[in-house]
């Protein structure tokens, strides 16, 4: 059906990118193939496509797609309930987002790290981070979608009332506060603590 048609188009695009040596296009196509597999619940195949794309992104030095792919791999680890792998991927994505001063990538990584925080025993802080992210001016449709996935996972351990109050509390938290807290708590030695350059 529709998915098979999309897969065929992406596979044709992959072949063309490989033939012409267009590595940037190949990275995008591999990510699209990964997204297609993820949507259908084929998480092993999705992870394989993301890993291929990530290796190429690292090779050509495309930090934006690296950050995006690391986030996508974090979401795969989240589905698999692999908390440590998810944490590592989201932190690495956060690091690249900060280096590029790209708010949307940083907010996405924060939403993923909120899940890690929540399932690690601190859902109150997790919900506050999500509330901050969603109330940020740079929050876009993709972030809302990703946050919905995180919230669905947190609903297994937190009541609706706690979610509502926690998210509301997050609206009064500043972007920089969350960044500084994350940098203080995580091992990200190659990140300069310059989040103030990202206007929050």
C-alpha positions in Angstrom: 0.0 0.0 0.0 1.1 3.5 0.8 4.1 2.5 2.9 5.4 0.1 0.2 5.1 2.9 -2.4 7.0 5.3 -0.2 9.7 2.6 0.5 10.1 2.1 -3.2 10.5 5.8 -3.8 13.1 6.1 -1.0 15.0 3.1 -2.2 15.2 4.6 -5.7 16.4 7.9 -4.2 19.0 5.9 -2.2 20.3 4.2 -5.3 20.5 7.5 -7.2 22.3 9.2 -4.3 24.8 6.4 -4.1 25.4 6.4 -7.9 26.0 10.2 -7.9 28.0 10.3 -4.7 25.6 12.8 -3.1 26.3 11.9 0.5 24.0 14.6 2.0 21.1 13.3 -0.1 22.0 9.7 0.9 21.9 10.6 4.6 18.4 12.2 4.3 17.1 9.3 2.3 18.4 6.8 4.9 16.8 8.8 7.7 13.5 8.8 5.7 13.7 5.0 5.3 14.3 4.8 9.0 11.3 7.0 9.8 9.2 4.8 7.5 10.2 1.7 9.4 9.7 3.4 12.8 6.2 4.4 11.8 5.3 0.8 11.0 6.9 -0.5 14.3 9.9 -2.1 12.6 12.3 -0.8 15.2 15.3 -3.0 14.4 15.2 -2.0 10.7 14.6 1.6 11.7 17.7 1.5 13.9 19.8 0.0 11.1 18.9 2.8 8.7 19.5 5.5 11.3 22.9 4.0 12.2 23.9 3.9 8.5 22.8 7.5 8.2 24.6 8.5 11.4 27.9 6.9 10.2 27.7 8.9 7.0 26.8 12.1 8.8 29.8 11.8 11.0 32.0 11.1 8.0 30.9 14.2 6.1 30.7 16.3 9.3 27.0 17.2 9.1 26.3 18.0 12.7 22.6 18.9 12.2 21.8 15.4 10.8 24.0 13.8 13.4 21.9 15.5 16.1 18.6 14.5 14.5 19.7 10.9 14.0 21.0 10.6 17.5 17.6 11.8 18.7 15.8 9.3 16.5 18.0 6.5 17.9 17.2 7.7 21.4 13.5 7.4 20.6 14.1 3.8 19.4 15.9 3.0 22.6 13.0 4.6 24.5 10.6 2.2 22.9 12.9 -0.7 23.8 13.0 0.6 27.4 16.8 0.8 27.2 17.1 3.7 29.5 20.9 4.0 29.4 21.2 3.8 25.6 18.4 6.4 25.3 20.2 8.7 27.8 23.5 8.4 25.9 21.8 9.2 22.5 19.8 12.1 23.8 22.8 13.6 25.6 24.9 13.3 22.4 22.0 15.0 20.4 21.8 17.7 23.0 25.5 18.3 22.8 25.4 18.8 19.0 22.4 21.0 19.3 24.1 23.3 21.8 27.2 23.5 19.6 25.1 24.7 16.7 22.9 26.9 18.9 19.8 25.2 17.3 16.9 25.5 19.6 14.6 22.9 18.0 17.2 20.2 18.3 18.0 21.1 21.9 14.3 21.1 22.9 13.8 17.7 21.3 16.8 16.3 23.2 15.4 17.7 26.4 12.0 16.0 25.8 13.9 12.7 25.4 15.9 13.3 28.5 12.7 14.1 30.3 11.6 10.5 29.6 14.9 9.2 31.0 14.4 11.4 34.1 10.8 10.2 34.6 11.5 6.5 34.4 14.6 6.9 36.6 12.4 8.0 39.5 11.9 11.8 39.1 8.7 12.3 37.0 8.1 15.7 38.6 11.3 17.2 37.1 10.6 15.3 33.8 7.2 16.9 33.5 8.6 20.4 34.3 11.1 20.0 31.5 8.4 19.0 29.1 6.3 22.0 30.1 9.2 24.3 29.6 10.0 22.8 26.2 6.4 23.0 24.9 6.0 26.6 26.1 9.2 27.7 24.4 8.8 30.0 21.4 10.8 27.5 19.2 8.5 24.6 20.0 7.2 23.3 16.6 4.9 20.5 15.4 7.7 17.9 15.5 8.4 18.7 19.1 4.7 18.4 20.1 4.6 15.0 18.3 7.7 13.8 20.1 6.5 15.1 23.5 3.2 13.3 23.0 5.2 10.0 22.7 7.1 10.8 25.8 3.9 11.7 27.7 2.3 8.5 26.6 5.2 6.6 28.2 5.0 8.7 31.4 1.3 8.1 31.8 2.1 4.6 32.8 3.7 5.9 36.0 2.1 9.3 36.6 -1.5 10.3 37.2 -3.3 12.8 34.8 -3.4 15.3 37.6 0.3 15.1 38.2 1.0 15.5 34.5 -1.2 18.6 34.3 0.4 20.3 37.4 3.9 19.3 36.4 3.6 20.6 32.9 2.1 23.9 34.2 5.0 24.3 36.6 7.4 23.9 33.7 6.0 27.0 32.0 7.7 29.2 34.6 11.1 27.5 34.3 13.7 29.1 32.1 15.4 27.4 29.2 18.9 28.2 30.5 18.0 26.7 33.9 17.3 23.3 32.4 20.4 23.4 30.2 22.6 24.2 33.1 21.0 21.5 35.2 21.6 18.9 32.4 25.2 19.9 31.8 25.9 19.8 35.5 24.4 16.3 35.8 25.7 14.6 32.6 29.1 13.8 31.2 29.4 16.1 28.3 33.0 17.2 28.5 33.2 18.6 24.9 30.3 21.0 25.4 31.2 24.6 26.3 28.7 25.8 28.8 27.5 28.6 26.7 23.8 28.0 26.6 23.2 31.7 27.2 24.0 32.2 23.5 20.9 30.3 22.7 18.1 32.7 23.5 15.5 31.0 25.7 
